[in-house]
Amino acid sequence: MAEKKAVKKTPEQPKLKDNNTQLAGLAHFSFLAILILGPFSMAIPLIIWLLERNKEDKSTYVEFQAKQAFFFQLAVYLATAVLGIVVGVLSIILIGLLFIPFLILVPIAGVVYGVYAGIQVWNGKDFRYMYVADFIDA
């Protein structure tokens, strides 16, 4: 009786990421550019959003993800600025010194959440920031 040989399957080649997920991921990952560009890192998702919006064969997915990334970064910058002003004013009476850790944690949490969004989008999943996506949809 002839034995059946096990047929080895070749591993499937990973699908190449399409341009849409790369651009959408770049819009979210651009928050990491804060380390080099500071607040000018908001220009990256803004440019992606504006360029995608004006293309003839535009991707609504990329447009929405870039718009979300831009408004999320803007919200984090504004929250950090307002918190910085509050901490500065309250530091005059020394109670503001207790809020300095929050002033440090808000931008760090924003970067972590932005990187998480970038990973989700890069893997082809749809991502919606809390509150920001609802603001954009309204």
C-alpha positions as a Markdown table, in Angstrom:
| # | Residue | x | y | z |
|---|---|---|---|---|
| 1 | Met | 0.0 | 0.0 | 0.0 |
| 2 | Ala | 1.4 | 3.4 | -1.0 |
| 3 | Glu | 1.7 | 5.9 | 1.7 |
| 4 | Lys | 0.4 | 9.4 | 1.1 |
| 5 | Lys | 3.0 | 12.0 | 1.4 |
| 6 | Ala | 2.1 | 15.1 | 3.3 |
| 7 | Val | 2.0 | 18.0 | 0.9 |
| 8 | Lys | 3.7 | 21.0 | 2.4 |
| 9 | Lys | 1.8 | 24.2 | 1.8 |
| 10 | Thr | 3.9 | 27.2 | 0.9 |
| 11 | Pro | 3.2 | 30.1 | 3.2 |
| 12 | Glu | 0.9 | 32.7 | 1.7 |
| 13 | Gln | 2.6 | 35.8 | 0.7 |
| 14 | Pro | 1.4 | 38.8 | 2.8 |
| 15 | Lys | -0.8 | 41.1 | 0.9 |
| 16 | Leu | 0.9 | 44.4 | 0.2 |
| 17 | Lys | -0.7 | 47.3 | 1.9 |
| 18 | Asp | -2.6 | 49.5 | -0.4 |
| 19 | Asn | -2.0 | 53.2 | -0.7 |
| 20 | Asn | -5.2 | 54.0 | 1.3 |
| 21 | Thr | -4.1 | 52.3 | 4.5 |
| 22 | Gln | -0.6 | 53.7 | 4.2 |
| 23 | Leu | -1.8 | 57.3 | 3.8 |
| 24 | Ala | -4.4 | 56.9 | 6.6 |
| 25 | Gly | -1.8 | 55.3 | 8.9 |
| 26 | Leu | 0.7 | 58.1 | 8.1 |
| 27 | Ala | -1.9 | 60.7 | 9.1 |
| 28 | His | -2.2 | 59.0 | 12.5 |
| 29 | Phe | 1.5 | 58.2 | 13.0 |
| 30 | Ser | 2.3 | 61.8 | 12.2 |
| 31 | Phe | 1.7 | 62.6 | 15.9 |
| 32 | Leu | 5.1 | 61.0 | 16.5 |
| 33 | Ala | 6.6 | 63.9 | 14.6 |
| 34 | Ile | 5.8 | 66.1 | 17.6 |
| 35 | Leu | 9.2 | 65.2 | 18.9 |
| 36 | Ile | 10.9 | 66.9 | 15.9 |
| 37 | Leu | 8.4 | 69.4 | 14.5 |
| 38 | Gly | 6.4 | 70.4 | 17.6 |
| 39 | Pro | 3.0 | 71.8 | 16.8 |
| 40 | Phe | 3.9 | 71.8 | 13.1 |
| 41 | Ser | 3.3 | 68.0 | 13.1 |
| 42 | Met | -0.4 | 68.9 | 12.6 |
| 43 | Ala | 0.5 | 69.9 | 9.1 |
| 44 | Ile | 1.0 | 66.3 | 8.0 |
| 45 | Pro | -2.6 | 65.1 | 8.4 |
| 46 | Leu | -3.9 | 68.4 | 7.2 |
| 47 | Ile | -1.9 | 68.1 | 4.0 |
| 48 | Ile | -3.0 | 64.5 | 3.5 |
| 49 | Trp | -6.6 | 65.5 | 4.1 |
| 50 | Leu | -6.6 | 68.5 | 1.7 |
| 51 | Leu | -4.8 | 66.7 | -1.0 |
| 52 | Glu | -7.1 | 63.7 | -0.8 |
| 53 | Arg | -10.2 | 65.9 | -0.7 |
| 54 | Asn | -9.3 | 67.5 | -4.0 |
| 55 | Lys | -8.3 | 64.4 | -5.9 |
| 56 | Glu | -10.6 | 63.1 | -8.7 |
| 57 | Asp | -10.4 | 59.5 | -7.4 |
| 58 | Lys | -10.4 | 60.4 | -3.8 |
| 59 | Ser | -10.7 | 57.9 | -1.0 |
| 60 | Thr | -13.3 | 58.9 | 1.6 |
| 61 | Tyr | -11.6 | 56.5 | 4.0 |
| 62 | Val | -8.2 | 58.3 | 3.8 |
| 63 | Glu | -10.0 | 61.7 | 3.9 |
| 64 | Phe | -11.9 | 60.8 | 7.0 |
| 65 | Gln | -8.9 | 59.3 | 8.8 |
| 66 | Ala | -6.7 | 62.3 | 8.0 |
| 67 | Lys | -9.4 | 64.7 | 9.1 |
| 68 | Gln | -9.8 | 62.8 | 12.4 |
| 69 | Ala | -6.0 | 62.7 | 13.0 |
| 70 | Phe | -5.8 | 66.5 | 12.4 |
| 71 | Phe | -8.7 | 67.4 | 14.7 |
| 72 | Phe | -7.5 | 65.0 | 17.4 |
| 73 | Gln | -4.0 | 66.5 | 17.3 |
| 74 | Leu | -5.5 | 70.0 | 17.4 |
| 75 | Ala | -7.6 | 69.0 | 20.4 |
| 76 | Val | -4.6 | 67.6 | 22.3 |
| 77 | Tyr | -2.6 | 70.8 | 21.6 |
| 78 | Leu | -5.4 | 73.0 | 22.7 |
| 79 | Ala | -6.0 | 70.9 | 25.9 |
| 80 | Thr | -2.3 | 71.0 | 26.7 |
| 81 | Ala | -2.2 | 74.8 | 26.1 |
| 82 | Val | -5.2 | 75.5 | 28.3 |
| 83 | Leu | -3.9 | 73.1 | 31.0 |
| 84 | Gly | -0.6 | 74.8 | 30.8 |
| 85 | Ile | -2.2 | 78.2 | 31.3 |
| 86 | Val | -4.2 | 76.9 | 34.3 |
| 87 | Val | -1.2 | 75.3 | 35.9 |
| 88 | Gly | 0.8 | 78.5 | 35.4 |
| 89 | Val | -1.8 | 80.7 | 37.0 |
| 90 | Leu | -2.4 | 78.3 | 39.8 |
| 91 | Ser | 1.3 | 77.9 | 40.4 |
| 92 | Ile | 1.3 | 81.4 | 41.8 |
| 93 | Ile | -0.6 | 80.1 | 44.8 |
| 94 | Leu | 1.4 | 76.8 | 44.7 |
| 95 | Ile | -1.6 | 74.6 | 44.2 |
| 96 | Gly | -0.8 | 74.5 | 40.4 |
| 97 | Leu | 2.3 | 72.5 | 41.1 |
| 98 | Leu | 0.0 | 69.5 | 41.9 |
| 99 | Phe | -1.3 | 69.6 | 38.3 |
| 100 | Ile | 2.1 | 69.4 | 36.6 |
| 101 | Pro | 1.9 | 65.6 | 36.2 |
| 102 | Phe | -1.4 | 66.1 | 34.2 |
| 103 | Leu | 0.4 | 68.6 | 32.0 |
| 104 | Ile | 2.9 | 66.0 | 31.2 |
| 105 | Leu | 0.5 | 63.1 | 30.8 |
| 106 | Val | -2.0 | 64.7 | 28.5 |
| 107 | Pro | 0.4 | 65.0 | 25.5 |
| 108 | Ile | 1.9 | 61.5 | 26.2 |
| 109 | Ala | -1.6 | 60.0 | 26.3 |
| 110 | Gly | -2.4 | 61.8 | 23.0 |
| 111 | Val | 0.6 | 60.4 | 21.3 |
| 112 | Val | -0.1 | 56.8 | 22.6 |
| 113 | Tyr | -3.7 | 57.0 | 21.4 |
| 114 | Gly | -2.6 | 58.4 | 18.0 |
| 115 | Val | -0.1 | 55.5 | 17.6 |
| 116 | Tyr | -2.8 | 53.0 | 18.5 |
| 117 | Ala | -5.0 | 54.6 | 15.9 |
| 118 | Gly | -2.2 | 54.4 | 13.3 |
| 119 | Ile | -1.7 | 50.7 | 14.1 |
| 120 | Gln | -5.4 | 49.9 | 13.7 |
| 121 | Val | -5.6 | 51.8 | 10.4 |
| 122 | Trp | -2.4 | 50.4 | 9.1 |
| 123 | Asn | -3.8 | 46.9 | 9.6 |
| 124 | Gly | -6.9 | 47.8 | 7.5 |
| 125 | Lys | -9.3 | 48.3 | 10.4 |
| 126 | Asp | -11.6 | 51.2 | 10.6 |
| 127 | Phe | -10.8 | 53.5 | 13.5 |
| 128 | Arg | -12.9 | 56.3 | 15.1 |
| 129 | Tyr | -11.5 | 58.6 | 17.8 |
| 130 | Met | -13.9 | 59.1 | 20.7 |
| 131 | Tyr | -15.7 | 62.4 | 20.5 |
| 132 | Val | -13.6 | 63.6 | 17.5 |
| 133 | Ala | -15.3 | 61.3 | 15.0 |
| 134 | Asp | -18.7 | 62.3 | 16.3 |
| 135 | Phe | -17.7 | 66.0 | 16.0 |
| 136 | Ile | -16.6 | 65.5 | 12.4 |
| 137 | Asp | -19.8 | 63.5 | 11.5 |
| 138 | Ala | -22.0 | 66.3 | 12.9 |
